[in-house]
Amino acid sequence: MTASLSIIWALTLKELRIESRNRDVAVAIVMFASLVIAIFAIAIEPNARTALETGPGVLWAAITFAGVVGMTRATSHELENDAVGALMLAPVSRDLVFIGKSLGSFVFLTIAMLIVFVVFTFMFNLSIFRAEILLVALLAAIGFASVGTLFSSLIFRVRAREVLLPMLFLPTVAPLLFSAIRVTSVSVAGDTWSASLPWIQLAVVYDVVFVTASALLFGYVLDD
């Protein structure tokens, strides 16, 4: 158990060090999401009513598409440096590799989400730093990181990966994205926790199913 945790920690630190040196993925996520939010804010000119109606959808659409951009950039780094090939040669369980890579993606995606939340709050004048929204954002980051790690490894050698990745990723995370939008909508509208609870439960179930499935399939993806 201790040896497995040490391997996971080492792999996670490896992912964090790579991104801390390049900063491409985090910058791509934050900049793309901020631009999308700014464009919609200019187009909609949100007031108290329109911000409540359109804001949650704009926020999560921006985060989702920015996440795809970030994953595409991270995949390019791995292809250029043949990092996946090196991991395949290492005497390490594929499950531990998956957990380490997913944790690295999760950390940077969470940090990027918090920054995007600040930008959104400023642009749409909506307070989204609420417990239920932060909880569903955490669940969304877990799901995005896990599914993104699987699909990025699946298509990292495909020439059209920039096109194929969104086609695979977006339909797969649609239930999680819808849950995040609904929780954000009912929360900013002033509803109680009970209104958000079914959608949070859906996000939890999604994470349990897809994190498990991604971990099981990751080994086969690397071997192929």
NUVOKE-819664 format. One record per residue (C-alpha): residue in three letters; x, y, z. Coordinates in steps of 0.05 Angstrom, whole numbers, plus 5000, padded with zeros to 4 digits. Example, Ala and Ser with C-alpha at 12.3 -4.5 7.8 and 13.67 -1.06 7.14 Angstrom:
2
ala524649105156ser527349795143
***
This chain:
224
met500050005000thr505650485019ala509350314955ser503150444913leu502051124946ser509251304934ile508651144860ile502151544854trp505352124890ala511452104845leu507152074782thr502852644806leu508853064822lys511652914753glu505253184721leu505353794766arg512653944752ile511653894677glu505854384678ser509154854728arg515054924680asn510954994616arg504455294644asp501355194575val495454774598ala493355214657val494255854616ala490355554557ile484555354602val484156024639met485056464578phe480156084534ala474756054587ser475656784605leu475156994532val468856584522ile465656894584ala467757594563ile464857494493phe458257254520ala458157824571ile459058334516ala453857994471ile448557894526glu449958524567pro447558144629asn442858474678ala439858164740arg434957734699thr439157524640ala445157364684leu440956864723glu438156554660thr444356494618gly450156554667pro450655824691gly450555554620val455856054597leu460255884656trp460255134647ala460555154571ala466755594578ile469955124628thr468454504587phe471054764521ala477155064555gly478354394588val478454064519val483554574495gly487854444556met487553684547thr489353754473arg495454174493ala497553674546thr496953104495ser501553484448his506853534503glu506552784515leu507052634441glu512953104431asn516852804489asp514352084481ala512452104555val507151564546gly512251094514ala516851184574leu511151034622met509550394584leu516650154595ala516550304669pro515149714716val509050064744ser501849844747arg497450174694asp492350334748leu497450744787val499451114723phe492251294711ile491251544782gly497651954780lys495952274713ser488752404733leu490852734799gly495553194762ser490153404714phe485253484771val489753964810phe490854424751leu483654394728thr481254574798ile485955164802ala483755394733met476355324753leu477355774814ile480556314771val474956254719phe469856314775val472956974795val472657234723phe465457004716thr463457344782phe466357994757met463257944687phe456257704706asn455857994776leu453457334805ser455957034869ile457756314853phe462456174912arg457155754946ala458055084980glu453754684931ile456955004870leu463954884896leu462054164911val459354024842ala465454384812leu469853904851leu465853314825ala466253594754ala473753674759ile474452944781gly470152694723phe473453144672ala480452944694ser478952204693val475252174627gly480152674596thr486152244617leu483051634585phe481151954519ser487652354514ser491551704521leu486951364471ile488051854414phe494752164430arg497951864367val492152034321arg493452614273ala486452894280arg486552864356glu484653604361val478053434327leu477052734355leu478052904428pro472153394433met467752894395leu469252354446phe469752784509leu463753254504pro458252724495thr461352304550val461452864602ala454553134582pro450952854644leu456253154690leu456053814653phe448453834657ser448753694732ala453654264743ile449254744704arg443054554742val446454614810thr449255294792ser442455524766val438455334827ser443855594874val444456284844ala436856324842gly436856264918asp433955564924thr435755104982trp440454514983ser434654034972ala433754314901ser441054184885leu441653504919pro438853064861trp443853374812ile449653294861gln447652564870leu447652484795ala454752784792val457052304847val454251704810tyr457451934745asp464252004778val463851314811val461950974745phe466551344698val472651394742thr472150634753ala471050504679ser476650964658ala481550644707leu479749944682leu480350144608phe486650554615gly491249954617tyr488349674553val488950344519leu496350404535asp497849684514asp494449804447
***
